[in-house]
Amino acid sequence: MSIVPLGLTLLLVFVALPVASFAARQAAHQDTEPDDTGRVWVDGEPLVLRVAGVFGGSYVAGVIALGLTTGTLTLQLIAGAVAVGGIAGLLGASRGVDFDPTRAWPRWLRAVPRAMGAALLTVLAGSAALVAIAAWGGRERIATIVDSLDGGVAGLVLLAALHIAYLPNLVLAAASWALGAGITLGDGSSVTVTATDVGLLPAIPAMGLVPEPGLASPALLWWLLLGVVAGAIAAVAVALARPRARFDETSLVGGLAGVAAGLLTAVACLLAAGGLGSDRLAHIGAKVEILIFAPTILGLSGMAVGLAIGLIRRPPRPVVAGGAEKDADSGDDPETLPDGSGAGAPTA
């Protein structure tokens, strides 16, 4: 078994966030006395790194101890513990002392993480809708599988708990399908927007979501627009943060934002894949081709939308002394000019 129940992983992260936040606040009060208003002023970066390191190290040590006790210690388990402990420690500690590591970045660069997050959320929302539609369409198959297992009330509760724990994995597998890469169910099987090629499937209710074997309806190709929309959202988020940029720059940053968002989505899809056994359970989830499909679709969409925004918006040519015009600058913010003077603001 190598597939990680991301629902349980997300639960661990959200439970750990307030713990790391509390630890950061306690460390801040120990390092610095509050001022007359009761507010504590600290150097956020060193404190956040220290708290996140201690928190993440403690979490990893606990997981290793548990793995040694149960005989399940693997490199994947350690890597997962480092990821969960590190992310929860950094996010929780930063939130605890109101530290924003991107505060000193230029405004357009601060928009890049937001653009990537917005694109990923768009893909996840569309994929969740796809899972819901597939579950409704395959409800009879799902009910047949559940009845055949005949586990009683306890079995139903266990099946529900397992499917909730693996629900994010299902959503990310649907994302790989909607982005064109498709998913695999072991033994060389393939499920894509154009065709389904699978054999006998294990008696798992979630397998009822798999379409019937054969060529798919051409109408399913419309799901590829999900990646196009996600790339467009990433491009809009970055291009709007550069109000004075030329069309070539907005096209470039839009494409780069789409590629970055696509890579983030692809990595998330691959992290949600893995094995639950042998044969049909040897590998379940996204294909490795998602590393090509997602950045390509989102990148091309982001480039096209960024170009359109730049052409439509076309910044005015600023007027200099003597009434002559000069070319618009490259779109840097006035607050980030090298001399820090704030010069270069738009002329009335």
BALOBA-1460 file (C-alpha; in Angstrom, 3 decimals):
// residues 348
<rec num="1" residu="m" x="0.000" y="0.000" z="0.000"/>
<rec num="2" residu="s" x="1.444" y="3.319" z="-1.071"/>
<rec num="3" residu="i" x="-1.577" y="5.527" z="-1.666"/>
<rec num="4" residu="v" x="-2.002" y="8.160" z="1.048"/>
<rec num="5" residu="p" x="-5.497" y="9.021" z="2.351"/>
<rec num="6" residu="l" x="-5.260" y="12.756" z="1.787"/>
<rec num="7" residu="g" x="-8.419" y="13.381" z="3.782"/>
<rec num="8" residu="l" x="-6.655" y="12.159" z="6.908"/>
<rec num="9" residu="t" x="-3.532" y="14.129" z="5.955"/>
<rec num="10" residu="l" x="-5.507" y="17.372" z="5.609"/>
<rec num="11" residu="l" x="-7.197" y="16.694" z="8.941"/>
<rec num="12" residu="l" x="-3.793" y="16.312" z="10.617"/>
<rec num="13" residu="v" x="-2.602" y="19.598" z="9.088"/>
<rec num="14" residu="f" x="-5.660" y="21.552" z="10.252"/>
<rec num="15" residu="v" x="-5.444" y="20.073" z="13.731"/>
<rec num="16" residu="a" x="-1.742" y="20.970" z="13.916"/>
<rec num="17" residu="l" x="-2.180" y="24.585" z="12.762"/>
<rec num="18" residu="p" x="-3.568" y="25.992" z="16.032"/>
<rec num="19" residu="v" x="-0.921" y="24.098" z="18.008"/>
<rec num="20" residu="a" x="1.891" y="25.695" z="15.990"/>
<rec num="21" residu="s" x="0.196" y="29.109" z="16.256"/>
<rec num="22" residu="f" x="-0.002" y="28.816" z="20.038"/>
<rec num="23" residu="a" x="3.657" y="27.770" z="20.224"/>
<rec num="24" residu="a" x="4.708" y="30.794" z="18.138"/>
<rec num="25" residu="r" x="2.758" y="33.210" z="20.348"/>
<rec num="26" residu="q" x="4.273" y="31.715" z="23.470"/>
<rec num="27" residu="a" x="7.772" y="31.986" z="22.011"/>
<rec num="28" residu="a" x="7.131" y="35.627" z="21.029"/>
<rec num="29" residu="h" x="6.053" y="36.544" z="24.558"/>
<rec num="30" residu="q" x="9.144" y="34.880" z="25.986"/>
<rec num="31" residu="d" x="11.484" y="36.728" z="23.621"/>
<rec num="32" residu="t" x="9.992" y="40.237" z="23.837"/>
<rec num="33" residu="e" x="8.048" y="42.270" z="26.373"/>
<rec num="34" residu="p" x="4.791" y="43.835" z="25.145"/>
<rec num="35" residu="d" x="4.660" y="47.605" z="24.558"/>
<rec num="36" residu="d" x="2.202" y="50.069" z="26.104"/>
<rec num="37" residu="t" x="-0.578" y="48.836" z="23.835"/>
<rec num="38" residu="g" x="0.018" y="45.232" z="24.822"/>
<rec num="39" residu="r" x="1.315" y="44.271" z="21.385"/>
<rec num="40" residu="v" x="4.455" y="42.190" z="21.054"/>
<rec num="41" residu="w" x="6.925" y="43.177" z="18.308"/>
<rec num="42" residu="v" x="9.211" y="40.360" z="17.170"/>
<rec num="43" residu="d" x="11.486" y="39.547" z="14.263"/>
<rec num="44" residu="g" x="9.079" y="37.204" z="12.548"/>
<rec num="45" residu="e" x="11.286" y="35.180" z="10.228"/>
<rec num="46" residu="p" x="13.779" y="33.747" z="12.777"/>
<rec num="47" residu="l" x="11.009" y="33.008" z="15.245"/>
<rec num="48" residu="v" x="8.808" y="31.314" z="12.645"/>
<rec num="49" residu="l" x="11.686" y="29.169" z="11.390"/>
<rec num="50" residu="r" x="12.648" y="28.179" z="14.927"/>
<rec num="51" residu="v" x="9.116" y="27.247" z="15.956"/>
<rec num="52" residu="a" x="8.424" y="25.441" z="12.665"/>
<rec num="53" residu="g" x="11.680" y="23.502" z="13.006"/>
<rec num="54" residu="v" x="10.912" y="22.392" z="16.554"/>
<rec num="55" residu="f" x="7.306" y="21.577" z="15.702"/>
<rec num="56" residu="g" x="8.162" y="19.696" z="12.510"/>
<rec num="57" residu="g" x="11.034" y="17.823" z="14.172"/>
<rec num="58" residu="s" x="8.788" y="16.742" z="17.041"/>
<rec num="59" residu="y" x="6.112" y="15.573" z="14.619"/>
<rec num="60" residu="v" x="8.586" y="13.577" z="12.535"/>
<rec num="61" residu="a" x="10.107" y="12.021" z="15.652"/>
<rec num="62" residu="g" x="6.649" y="10.937" z="16.827"/>
<rec num="63" residu="v" x="5.806" y="9.405" z="13.453"/>
<rec num="64" residu="i" x="9.130" y="7.546" z="13.333"/>
<rec num="65" residu="a" x="8.558" y="6.187" z="16.831"/>
<rec num="66" residu="l" x="5.071" y="5.035" z="15.829"/>
<rec num="67" residu="g" x="6.411" y="3.454" z="12.639"/>
<rec num="68" residu="l" x="9.109" y="1.565" z="14.524"/>
<rec num="69" residu="t" x="6.568" y="0.338" z="17.065"/>
<rec num="70" residu="t" x="4.140" y="-0.947" z="14.435"/>
<rec num="71" residu="g" x="6.786" y="-2.123" z="11.962"/>
<rec num="72" residu="t" x="5.479" y="0.159" z="9.185"/>
<rec num="73" residu="l" x="8.356" y="2.626" z="8.956"/>
<rec num="74" residu="t" x="9.178" y="3.502" z="5.324"/>
<rec num="75" residu="l" x="10.854" y="6.352" z="3.500"/>
<rec num="76" residu="q" x="7.450" y="7.435" z="2.186"/>
<rec num="77" residu="l" x="6.139" y="7.628" z="5.745"/>
<rec num="78" residu="i" x="9.090" y="9.793" z="6.806"/>
<rec num="79" residu="a" x="8.719" y="12.043" z="3.755"/>
<rec num="80" residu="g" x="5.028" y="12.485" z="4.482"/>
<rec num="81" residu="a" x="5.754" y="13.330" z="8.104"/>
<rec num="82" residu="v" x="8.315" y="15.944" z="7.054"/>
<rec num="83" residu="a" x="5.798" y="17.489" z="4.635"/>
<rec num="84" residu="v" x="2.908" y="17.546" z="7.124"/>
<rec num="85" residu="g" x="5.023" y="18.750" z="10.055"/>
<rec num="86" residu="g" x="6.860" y="21.358" z="7.995"/>
<rec num="87" residu="i" x="3.785" y="22.812" z="6.302"/>
<rec num="88" residu="a" x="1.728" y="22.874" z="9.492"/>
<rec num="89" residu="g" x="4.635" y="24.377" z="11.452"/>
<rec num="90" residu="l" x="5.355" y="27.141" z="8.938"/>
<rec num="91" residu="l" x="1.714" y="28.078" z="8.319"/>
<rec num="92" residu="g" x="0.700" y="27.879" z="11.965"/>
<rec num="93" residu="a" x="3.710" y="29.807" z="13.292"/>
<rec num="94" residu="s" x="3.334" y="32.509" z="10.628"/>
<rec num="95" residu="r" x="-0.319" y="32.950" z="11.455"/>
<rec num="96" residu="g" x="0.406" y="33.025" z="15.181"/>
<rec num="97" residu="v" x="2.674" y="36.099" z="14.931"/>
<rec num="98" residu="d" x="1.069" y="37.689" z="11.826"/>
<rec num="99" residu="f" x="4.181" y="37.121" z="9.734"/>
<rec num="100" residu="d" x="3.851" y="37.315" z="5.951"/>
<rec num="101" residu="p" x="7.007" y="36.084" z="4.164"/>
<rec num="102" residu="t" x="5.848" y="37.725" z="0.906"/>
<rec num="103" residu="r" x="5.438" y="41.184" z="2.424"/>
<rec num="104" residu="a" x="8.759" y="42.434" z="1.019"/>
<rec num="105" residu="w" x="8.135" y="41.023" z="-2.466"/>
<rec num="106" residu="p" x="7.086" y="43.258" z="-5.381"/>
<rec num="107" residu="r" x="3.338" y="43.480" z="-5.784"/>
<rec num="108" residu="w" x="3.271" y="41.506" z="-9.036"/>
<rec num="109" residu="l" x="5.356" y="38.714" z="-7.494"/>
<rec num="110" residu="r" x="3.060" y="38.513" z="-4.466"/>
<rec num="111" residu="a" x="0.255" y="37.772" z="-6.904"/>
<rec num="112" residu="v" x="1.925" y="34.602" z="-8.202"/>
<rec num="113" residu="p" x="1.139" y="32.355" z="-5.171"/>
<rec num="114" residu="r" x="-2.410" y="33.696" z="-5.163"/>
<rec num="115" residu="a" x="-2.729" y="32.948" z="-8.878"/>
<rec num="116" residu="m" x="-1.460" y="29.401" z="-8.418"/>
<rec num="117" residu="g" x="-3.816" y="28.843" z="-5.494"/>
<rec num="118" residu="a" x="-6.793" y="30.242" z="-7.402"/>
<rec num="119" residu="a" x="-6.066" y="28.007" z="-10.383"/>
<rec num="120" residu="l" x="-5.692" y="24.927" z="-8.178"/>
<rec num="121" residu="l" x="-8.939" y="25.709" z="-6.357"/>
<rec num="122" residu="t" x="-10.678" y="26.099" z="-9.720"/>
<rec num="123" residu="v" x="-9.462" y="22.684" z="-10.827"/>
<rec num="124" residu="l" x="-10.473" y="21.127" z="-7.492"/>
<rec num="125" residu="a" x="-13.947" y="22.697" z="-7.600"/>
<rec num="126" residu="g" x="-14.556" y="21.469" z="-11.128"/>
<rec num="127" residu="s" x="-13.183" y="18.020" z="-10.282"/>
<rec num="128" residu="a" x="-15.412" y="17.785" z="-7.210"/>
<rec num="129" residu="a" x="-18.396" y="18.548" z="-9.448"/>
<rec num="130" residu="l" x="-17.178" y="15.851" z="-11.841"/>
<rec num="131" residu="v" x="-17.016" y="13.300" z="-9.000"/>
<rec num="132" residu="a" x="-20.543" y="14.241" z="-7.919"/>
<rec num="133" residu="i" x="-21.858" y="13.867" z="-11.486"/>
<rec num="134" residu="a" x="-20.076" y="10.527" z="-11.909"/>
<rec num="135" residu="a" x="-21.457" y="9.295" z="-8.578"/>
<rec num="136" residu="w" x="-24.983" y="10.210" z="-9.643"/>
<rec num="137" residu="g" x="-24.562" y="8.530" z="-13.004"/>
<rec num="138" residu="g" x="-23.087" y="5.381" z="-11.448"/>
<rec num="139" residu="r" x="-25.373" y="5.252" z="-8.404"/>
<rec num="140" residu="e" x="-26.859" y="1.909" z="-9.453"/>
<rec num="141" residu="r" x="-23.428" y="0.298" z="-9.816"/>
<rec num="142" residu="i" x="-22.343" y="1.748" z="-6.483"/>
<rec num="143" residu="a" x="-25.471" y="0.432" z="-4.759"/>
<rec num="144" residu="t" x="-24.914" y="-3.031" z="-6.296"/>
<rec num="145" residu="i" x="-21.335" y="-3.155" z="-5.000"/>
<rec num="146" residu="v" x="-22.398" y="-2.072" z="-1.508"/>
<rec num="147" residu="d" x="-25.159" y="-4.702" z="-1.425"/>
<rec num="148" residu="s" x="-22.777" y="-7.410" z="-2.608"/>
<rec num="149" residu="l" x="-20.342" y="-6.679" z="0.228"/>
<rec num="150" residu="d" x="-23.141" y="-7.235" z="2.771"/>
<rec num="151" residu="g" x="-21.181" y="-5.757" z="5.659"/>
<rec num="152" residu="g" x="-24.160" y="-4.660" z="7.719"/>
<rec num="153" residu="v" x="-24.265" y="-1.384" z="9.617"/>
<rec num="154" residu="a" x="-20.645" y="-1.678" z="10.740"/>
<rec num="155" residu="g" x="-19.544" y="-2.326" z="7.169"/>
<rec num="156" residu="l" x="-21.448" y="0.710" z="5.877"/>
<rec num="157" residu="v" x="-19.855" y="2.928" z="8.526"/>
<rec num="158" residu="l" x="-16.387" y="1.619" z="7.675"/>
<rec num="159" residu="l" x="-16.942" y="2.081" z="3.932"/>
<rec num="160" residu="a" x="-18.181" y="5.640" z="4.487"/>
<rec num="161" residu="a" x="-15.168" y="6.486" z="6.664"/>
<rec num="162" residu="l" x="-12.726" y="5.052" z="4.114"/>
<rec num="163" residu="h" x="-14.320" y="6.898" z="1.218"/>
<rec num="164" residu="i" x="-14.290" y="10.186" z="3.145"/>
<rec num="165" residu="a" x="-10.597" y="9.685" z="3.935"/>
<rec num="166" residu="y" x="-9.860" y="9.053" z="0.258"/>
<rec num="167" residu="l" x="-12.282" y="11.647" z="-1.144"/>
<rec num="168" residu="p" x="-9.487" y="14.170" z="-1.939"/>
<rec num="169" residu="n" x="-7.696" y="11.368" z="-3.797"/>
<rec num="170" residu="l" x="-10.822" y="10.769" z="-5.886"/>
<rec num="171" residu="v" x="-11.132" y="14.486" z="-6.648"/>
<rec num="172" residu="l" x="-7.499" y="14.732" z="-7.767"/>
<rec num="173" residu="a" x="-7.877" y="11.600" z="-9.892"/>
<rec num="174" residu="a" x="-10.877" y="13.278" z="-11.522"/>
<rec num="175" residu="a" x="-8.687" y="16.347" z="-12.087"/>
<rec num="176" residu="s" x="-6.162" y="14.221" z="-13.989"/>
<rec num="177" residu="w" x="-9.015" y="12.851" z="-16.107"/>
<rec num="178" residu="a" x="-10.463" y="16.313" z="-16.804"/>
<rec num="179" residu="l" x="-7.050" y="17.699" z="-17.779"/>
<rec num="180" residu="g" x="-6.659" y="15.025" z="-20.439"/>
<rec num="181" residu="a" x="-3.987" y="12.821" z="-18.870"/>
<rec num="182" residu="g" x="-6.498" y="10.260" z="-17.640"/>
<rec num="183" residu="i" x="-6.214" y="7.788" z="-14.794"/>
<rec num="184" residu="t" x="-5.102" y="4.197" z="-14.481"/>
<rec num="185" residu="l" x="-6.494" y="1.318" z="-12.428"/>
<rec num="186" residu="g" x="-3.555" y="-1.059" z="-12.682"/>
<rec num="187" residu="d" x="-2.604" y="-3.673" z="-15.293"/>
<rec num="188" residu="g" x="-2.285" y="-1.082" z="-18.046"/>
<rec num="189" residu="s" x="-5.917" y="0.036" z="-17.799"/>
<rec num="190" residu="s" x="-6.797" y="3.554" z="-18.871"/>
<rec num="191" residu="v" x="-9.704" y="5.930" z="-18.333"/>
<rec num="192" residu="t" x="-9.605" y="9.146" z="-20.380"/>
<rec num="193" residu="v" x="-12.038" y="11.693" z="-21.782"/>
<rec num="194" residu="t" x="-12.011" y="9.795" z="-25.093"/>
<rec num="195" residu="a" x="-12.179" y="6.127" z="-24.065"/>
<rec num="196" residu="t" x="-12.315" y="3.683" z="-21.162"/>
<rec num="197" residu="d" x="-10.241" y="0.511" z="-21.262"/>
<rec num="198" residu="v" x="-10.547" y="-1.520" z="-18.063"/>
<rec num="199" residu="g" x="-11.189" y="-5.137" z="-17.168"/>
<rec num="200" residu="l" x="-12.730" y="-6.597" z="-14.031"/>
<rec num="201" residu="l" x="-12.662" y="-4.110" z="-11.176"/>
<rec num="202" residu="p" x="-12.413" y="-4.887" z="-7.442"/>
<rec num="203" residu="a" x="-15.571" y="-4.647" z="-5.358"/>
<rec num="204" residu="i" x="-14.948" y="-1.143" z="-4.047"/>
<rec num="205" residu="p" x="-17.932" y="1.246" z="-4.185"/>
<rec num="206" residu="a" x="-15.766" y="4.042" z="-5.607"/>
<rec num="207" residu="m" x="-15.144" y="1.867" z="-8.672"/>
<rec num="208" residu="g" x="-18.776" y="2.463" z="-9.573"/>
<rec num="209" residu="l" x="-17.693" y="5.917" z="-10.761"/>
<rec num="210" residu="v" x="-15.672" y="4.397" z="-13.610"/>
<rec num="211" residu="p" x="-17.465" y="4.769" z="-16.979"/>
<rec num="212" residu="e" x="-18.456" y="1.762" z="-19.023"/>
<rec num="213" residu="p" x="-15.656" y="0.382" z="-21.266"/>
<rec num="214" residu="g" x="-15.512" y="1.695" z="-24.806"/>
<rec num="215" residu="l" x="-15.356" y="5.009" z="-26.598"/>
<rec num="216" residu="a" x="-16.602" y="7.967" z="-24.613"/>
<rec num="217" residu="s" x="-19.131" y="10.514" z="-25.743"/>
<rec num="218" residu="p" x="-17.595" y="13.490" z="-27.600"/>
<rec num="219" residu="a" x="-19.473" y="15.737" z="-25.183"/>
<rec num="220" residu="l" x="-17.010" y="14.752" z="-22.449"/>
<rec num="221" residu="l" x="-14.294" y="16.708" z="-24.258"/>
<rec num="222" residu="w" x="-15.900" y="19.856" z="-22.859"/>
<rec num="223" residu="w" x="-14.336" y="18.952" z="-19.513"/>
<rec num="224" residu="l" x="-10.977" y="20.004" z="-20.976"/>
<rec num="225" residu="l" x="-12.211" y="23.576" z="-20.601"/>
<rec num="226" residu="l" x="-11.649" y="23.183" z="-16.860"/>
<rec num="227" residu="g" x="-7.900" y="23.513" z="-17.380"/>
<rec num="228" residu="v" x="-8.432" y="26.410" z="-19.788"/>
<rec num="229" residu="v" x="-10.493" y="28.286" z="-17.197"/>
<rec num="230" residu="a" x="-7.957" y="27.588" z="-14.460"/>
<rec num="231" residu="g" x="-5.097" y="28.917" z="-16.599"/>
<rec num="232" residu="a" x="-7.131" y="32.003" z="-17.461"/>
<rec num="233" residu="i" x="-7.784" y="32.722" z="-13.784"/>
<rec num="234" residu="a" x="-4.069" y="32.428" z="-13.011"/>
<rec num="235" residu="a" x="-3.241" y="34.844" z="-15.830"/>
<rec num="236" residu="v" x="-5.855" y="37.382" z="-14.734"/>
<rec num="237" residu="a" x="-4.598" y="37.337" z="-11.139"/>
<rec num="238" residu="v" x="-1.016" y="38.093" z="-12.222"/>
<rec num="239" residu="a" x="-1.764" y="40.474" z="-15.091"/>
<rec num="240" residu="l" x="-4.007" y="42.677" z="-12.966"/>
<rec num="241" residu="a" x="-1.144" y="43.084" z="-10.499"/>
<rec num="242" residu="r" x="0.888" y="44.721" z="-13.321"/>
<rec num="243" residu="p" x="-1.420" y="47.542" z="-14.436"/>
<rec num="244" residu="r" x="1.276" y="49.310" z="-16.499"/>
<rec num="245" residu="a" x="2.757" y="46.251" z="-18.243"/>
<rec num="246" residu="r" x="2.822" y="45.894" z="-22.030"/>
<rec num="247" residu="f" x="0.935" y="43.140" z="-23.833"/>
<rec num="248" residu="d" x="4.080" y="41.063" z="-24.345"/>
<rec num="249" residu="e" x="4.810" y="41.143" z="-20.607"/>
<rec num="250" residu="t" x="1.258" y="40.252" z="-19.602"/>
<rec num="251" residu="s" x="1.356" y="37.367" z="-22.065"/>
<rec num="252" residu="l" x="4.651" y="36.131" z="-20.620"/>
<rec num="253" residu="v" x="3.657" y="36.385" z="-16.956"/>
<rec num="254" residu="g" x="0.244" y="34.903" z="-17.734"/>
<rec num="255" residu="g" x="1.852" y="31.908" z="-19.420"/>
<rec num="256" residu="l" x="4.384" y="31.437" z="-16.631"/>
<rec num="257" residu="a" x="1.634" y="31.658" z="-13.994"/>
<rec num="258" residu="g" x="-0.368" y="29.040" z="-15.880"/>
<rec num="259" residu="v" x="2.623" y="26.709" z="-16.159"/>
<rec num="260" residu="a" x="3.412" y="27.101" z="-12.447"/>
<rec num="261" residu="a" x="-0.222" y="26.432" z="-11.538"/>
<rec num="262" residu="g" x="-0.237" y="23.418" z="-13.850"/>
<rec num="263" residu="l" x="2.873" y="21.965" z="-12.242"/>
<rec num="264" residu="l" x="1.340" y="22.470" z="-8.789"/>
<rec num="265" residu="t" x="-1.822" y="20.695" z="-9.923"/>
<rec num="266" residu="a" x="0.163" y="17.853" z="-11.502"/>
<rec num="267" residu="v" x="2.220" y="17.277" z="-8.367"/>
<rec num="268" residu="a" x="-0.952" y="17.221" z="-6.258"/>
<rec num="269" residu="c" x="-2.521" y="14.657" z="-8.615"/>
<rec num="270" residu="l" x="0.534" y="12.404" z="-8.454"/>
<rec num="271" residu="l" x="0.679" y="12.647" z="-4.655"/>
<rec num="272" residu="a" x="-2.908" y="11.396" z="-4.579"/>
<rec num="273" residu="a" x="-2.040" y="8.292" z="-6.622"/>
<rec num="274" residu="g" x="-0.531" y="5.047" z="-5.429"/>
<rec num="275" residu="g" x="-1.154" y="1.375" z="-4.831"/>
<rec num="276" residu="l" x="-3.586" y="-0.477" z="-2.592"/>
<rec num="277" residu="g" x="-2.402" y="-3.971" z="-3.406"/>
<rec num="278" residu="s" x="-1.686" y="-5.966" z="-6.563"/>
<rec num="279" residu="d" x="-3.243" y="-6.431" z="-9.996"/>
<rec num="280" residu="r" x="-6.088" y="-3.909" z="-10.348"/>
<rec num="281" residu="l" x="-4.960" y="-2.189" z="-7.144"/>
<rec num="282" residu="a" x="-1.280" y="-1.965" z="-8.119"/>
<rec num="283" residu="h" x="-1.596" y="1.690" z="-9.146"/>
<rec num="284" residu="i" x="-4.700" y="3.820" z="-8.839"/>
<rec num="285" residu="g" x="-4.926" y="7.468" z="-9.804"/>
<rec num="286" residu="a" x="-3.312" y="9.957" z="-12.133"/>
<rec num="287" residu="k" x="-0.913" y="8.959" z="-14.865"/>
<rec num="288" residu="v" x="2.542" y="10.474" z="-14.967"/>
<rec num="289" residu="e" x="1.522" y="12.185" z="-18.226"/>
<rec num="290" residu="i" x="-0.257" y="14.764" z="-16.062"/>
<rec num="291" residu="l" x="3.147" y="16.457" z="-15.743"/>
<rec num="292" residu="i" x="2.841" y="17.337" z="-19.438"/>
<rec num="293" residu="f" x="-0.889" y="17.879" z="-19.865"/>
<rec num="294" residu="a" x="-1.559" y="20.194" z="-16.913"/>
<rec num="295" residu="p" x="1.275" y="22.733" z="-17.461"/>
<rec num="296" residu="t" x="0.602" y="22.745" z="-21.218"/>
<rec num="297" residu="i" x="-3.133" y="23.415" z="-20.999"/>
<rec num="298" residu="l" x="-2.920" y="25.954" z="-18.181"/>
<rec num="299" residu="g" x="0.195" y="27.574" z="-19.646"/>
<rec num="300" residu="l" x="-1.249" y="28.088" z="-23.134"/>
<rec num="301" residu="s" x="-4.510" y="29.358" z="-21.687"/>
<rec num="302" residu="g" x="-2.660" y="31.744" z="-19.363"/>
<rec num="303" residu="m" x="-0.518" y="33.055" z="-22.217"/>
<rec num="304" residu="a" x="-3.539" y="33.704" z="-24.448"/>
<rec num="305" residu="v" x="-5.523" y="35.443" z="-21.707"/>
<rec num="306" residu="g" x="-2.494" y="37.482" z="-20.627"/>
<rec num="307" residu="l" x="-2.012" y="38.636" z="-24.227"/>
<rec num="308" residu="a" x="-5.680" y="39.568" z="-24.510"/>
<rec num="309" residu="i" x="-5.560" y="41.553" z="-21.267"/>
<rec num="310" residu="g" x="-2.461" y="43.448" z="-22.424"/>
<rec num="311" residu="l" x="-3.986" y="44.290" z="-25.819"/>
<rec num="312" residu="i" x="-7.291" y="45.418" z="-24.360"/>
<rec num="313" residu="r" x="-5.790" y="47.426" z="-21.535"/>
<rec num="314" residu="r" x="-2.865" y="49.068" z="-23.501"/>
<rec num="315" residu="p" x="-1.344" y="51.425" z="-20.885"/>
<rec num="316" residu="p" x="-1.234" y="55.133" z="-21.855"/>
<rec num="317" residu="r" x="2.061" y="56.615" z="-23.014"/>
<rec num="318" residu="p" x="3.203" y="58.982" z="-20.263"/>
<rec num="319" residu="v" x="3.869" y="62.605" z="-21.200"/>
<rec num="320" residu="v" x="7.265" y="64.098" z="-20.281"/>
<rec num="321" residu="a" x="8.504" y="67.689" z="-20.192"/>
<rec num="322" residu="g" x="8.087" y="69.482" z="-23.500"/>
<rec num="323" residu="g" x="5.005" y="67.492" z="-24.467"/>
<rec num="324" residu="a" x="6.953" y="64.592" z="-25.981"/>
<rec num="325" residu="e" x="5.882" y="61.037" z="-25.337"/>
<rec num="326" residu="k" x="8.037" y="58.189" z="-24.137"/>
<rec num="327" residu="d" x="7.513" y="54.446" z="-24.068"/>
<rec num="328" residu="a" x="5.699" y="52.972" z="-21.092"/>
<rec num="329" residu="d" x="7.969" y="51.239" z="-18.644"/>
<rec num="330" residu="s" x="8.083" y="47.544" z="-18.057"/>
<rec num="331" residu="g" x="5.276" y="47.561" z="-15.546"/>
<rec num="332" residu="d" x="7.263" y="47.712" z="-12.298"/>
<rec num="333" residu="d" x="5.381" y="49.139" z="-9.368"/>
<rec num="334" residu="p" x="6.294" y="52.639" z="-8.160"/>
<rec num="335" residu="e" x="6.855" y="51.220" z="-4.693"/>
<rec num="336" residu="t" x="9.526" y="48.852" z="-5.943"/>
<rec num="337" residu="l" x="11.763" y="51.192" z="-7.944"/>
<rec num="338" residu="p" x="15.470" y="50.841" z="-7.174"/>
<rec num="339" residu="d" x="15.792" y="54.281" z="-5.584"/>
<rec num="340" residu="g" x="12.717" y="53.710" z="-3.454"/>
<rec num="341" residu="s" x="11.484" y="57.193" z="-4.316"/>
<rec num="342" residu="g" x="8.147" y="56.071" z="-5.621"/>
<rec num="343" residu="a" x="8.725" y="58.015" z="-8.844"/>
<rec num="344" residu="g" x="7.103" y="56.866" z="-12.011"/>
<rec num="345" residu="a" x="3.510" y="57.079" z="-10.787"/>
<rec num="346" residu="p" x="0.973" y="57.538" z="-13.584"/>
<rec num="347" residu="t" x="0.810" y="61.136" z="-14.796"/>
<rec num="348" residu="a" x="-2.528" y="62.891" z="-14.653"/>
